[in-house]
Amino acid sequence: MDHSYYRDKISAYSDGALEHQERELIRRHLEECADCRRLLERLKHLSAVIEESSGLENEEYFEENKL
């Protein structure tokens, strides 16, 4: 299976930025795919590190730093 579609959407899924239908599609894929679950966990960890080290919420950090 080609996971590139799912990998491209996991960040948006983690951020809650997907529409309901696409969010459900990714959620179902994550139930079956350990590789994509690991990617999601790494993204969540990275977000937590950014938030912790900057003292800002993710959105505030990226807005302030124009990322």
C-alpha positions in Angstrom: 0.0 0.0 0.0 1.2 3.5 -0.8 1.1 5.5 2.4 2.2 8.9 0.9 -1.4 10.2 0.9 -1.8 9.3 4.6 1.6 10.6 5.6 0.7 13.9 3.9 -2.5 14.2 6.0 -1.2 13.1 9.4 0.0 16.5 10.5 -3.4 18.1 9.6 -5.1 15.2 11.4 -3.0 15.8 14.5 -3.9 19.6 14.3 -7.6 18.9 13.9 -7.5 20.6 10.6 -9.3 18.0 8.5 -13.0 17.8 7.5 -15.0 15.0 9.1 -14.9 12.5 6.2 -11.1 12.8 5.7 -10.5 12.7 9.4 -12.4 9.4 9.7 -10.5 8.0 6.7 -7.2 8.8 8.4 -8.4 7.5 11.8 -9.4 4.2 10.2 -6.0 3.9 8.5 -4.2 4.7 11.7 -6.0 1.8 13.4 -4.4 -0.6 10.9 -1.0 1.0 10.2 1.7 0.9 12.8 4.1 3.0 10.7 1.6 5.9 10.4 0.8 5.6 14.1 4.5 6.1 14.9 4.6 9.1 12.6 1.6 10.6 14.4 3.3 10.0 17.8 6.5 11.6 16.6 4.5 14.7 15.4 2.7 14.9 18.8 6.0 14.6 20.6 7.6 17.4 18.4 4.6 19.6 19.1 4.9 19.1 22.8 8.7 19.9 22.7 8.0 23.1 20.8 5.3 24.1 23.2 7.3 23.3 26.2 10.6 25.0 25.1 8.9 28.1 23.7 6.3 28.7 26.3 3.8 29.3 23.5 1.1 27.2 22.1 1.9 25.6 18.8 -0.1 28.1 16.7 1.4 31.0 18.6 4.9 29.7 18.1 4.5 29.2 14.4 2.7 32.6 13.9 5.4 34.4 15.9 8.2 32.7 14.0 6.5 32.8 10.6 6.9 29.1 10.1 
